[in-house]
Amino acid sequence: MKKIIFALAFFVSLQQLSAQKLDKLQWFNEPTKWEVKDNSLSMFVTPKTDYWRISHYGFTVDDGPFYYGNYGGEFEAKVKLTGDYKARFDQMGLMVRIDEKHWIKAGVEFVDGNMNISAVVTNEKSDWSVLSLGKKVPFVWVKAVRRLDAIELFYSLDDKNYIMYRNAPFQDNTPVKIGMMAACPDGEGFNAQFDNFSVTPLPDQRRLEWLEKHK
C-alpha cells in the first residue's frame, strides 16, 4: 500500500513539474508575436479577436490567442496577469475549455477606462460578469479551482489573499484544456504578460469519499 501511495505522489509531482514548463504547451490561435522566457509568456494580443457565443450580442467568435495544456480530473490553476490595456474590452486571463461550446475565461477586462475582474461562462451560450477594481493596479493574480461539477474563480492583488468572485457549473469527469488567453475585440492589440502559470492536480473528491467509506 505504501508503494502505491508513493507512486501516486510521484506521479502527481511529475504532473506539477510538467505544468510549469511553458515551452511544452500548445497554441490555439497563435499570435504573430510571442515569447516564452523565465517562466513567463509575453505576447502582442491579436487585434479584433474575442471569445463569445450568441447571447445578447447575437454573434459567435472563437479566435483569441490561447496557450494551453491538457488535463483531466480536478485541479487548481493560477497565473499572474500584467497587461498594457488600451481599448474597450482588452482582456487576459485563464481559460478552461472542453470545446467551442463549453468553456470559462476568467481574468482582467478593461471596460470604460477601468480594470475589472471578469468572468465569462459558456454552456452553449455565454454569460458575462464583471467586478470593478475601482483603481488601476500593476498586476492581478487569478485562480481557478475545479471541484466535482463546478469551478470556483478567485482573484488576488498579492498572491496571498484570494477573493472568490464566481462559482460556476462545469461538466465533471471530462478532460479539459487549461491555459492563458487574451483578446482584443475593439482595439489594435496590446502587450500582455503571464507569469508563474501553474496547474496543480487535486485528488478526486468522489474517490476520496469512497476510500474513506471503504477503509
C-alpha positions, 0 to 999 in steps of 0.5 A, spaced: 500 500 500 505 504 501 508 503 494 502 505 491 501 511 495 508 513 493 507 512 486 501 516 486 505 522 489 510 521 484 506 521 479 502 527 481 509 531 482 511 529 475 504 532 473 506 539 477 513 539 474 510 538 467 505 544 468 510 549 469 514 548 463 511 553 458 515 551 452 511 544 452 504 547 451 500 548 445 497 554 441 490 555 439 490 561 435 497 563 435 499 570 435 504 573 430 508 575 436 510 571 442 515 569 447 516 564 452 522 566 457 523 565 465 517 562 466 513 567 463 509 568 456 509 575 453 505 576 447 502 582 442 494 580 443 491 579 436 487 585 434 479 584 433 479 577 436 474 575 442 471 569 445 463 569 445 457 565 443 450 568 441 447 571 447 445 578 447 450 580 442 447 575 437 454 573 434 459 567 435 467 568 435 472 563 437 479 566 435 483 569 441 490 567 442 490 561 447 496 557 450 494 551 453 495 544 456 491 538 457 488 535 463 483 531 466 480 530 473 480 536 478 485 541 479 487 548 481 490 553 476 493 560 477 497 565 473 499 572 474 496 577 469 500 584 467 497 587 461 498 594 457 490 595 456 488 600 451 481 599 448 474 597 450 474 590 452 482 588 452 482 582 456 487 576 459 486 571 463 485 563 464 481 559 460 478 552 461 475 549 455 472 542 453 470 545 446 467 551 442 461 550 446 463 549 453 468 553 456 470 559 462 475 565 461 476 568 467 481 574 468 482 582 467 477 586 462 478 593 461 471 596 460 470 604 460 477 606 462 477 601 468 480 594 470 475 589 472 475 582 474 471 578 469 468 572 468 465 569 462 461 562 462 459 558 456 454 552 456 452 553 449 451 560 450 455 565 454 454 569 460 458 575 462 460 578 469 464 583 471 467 586 478 470 593 478 477 594 481 475 601 482 483 603 481 488 601 476 493 596 479 500 593 476 498 586 476 492 581 478 493 574 480 487 569 478 485 562 480 481 557 478 479 551 482 475 545 479 471 541 484 466 535 482 461 539 477 463 546 478 469 551 478 470 556 483 474 563 480 478 567 485 482 573 484 488 576 488 492 583 488 498 579 492 498 572 491 496 571 498 489 573 499 484 570 494 477 573 493 472 568 490 468 572 485 464 566 481 462 559 482 460 556 476 457 549 473 462 545 469 461 538 466 465 533 471 469 527 469 471 530 462 478 532 460 479 539 459 484 544 456 487 549 461 491 555 459 492 563 458 488 567 453 487 574 451 483 578 446 482 584 443 475 585 440 475 593 439 482 595 439 489 594 435 492 589 440 496 590 446 502 587 450 500 582 455 504 578 460 503 571 464 507 569 469 508 563 474 502 559 470 501 553 474 496 547 474 496 543 480 492 536 480 487 535 486 485 528 488 478 526 486 473 528 491 468 522 489 474 517 490 476 520 496 469 519 499 469 512 497 476 510 500 474 513 506 467 509 506 471 503 504 477 503 509 
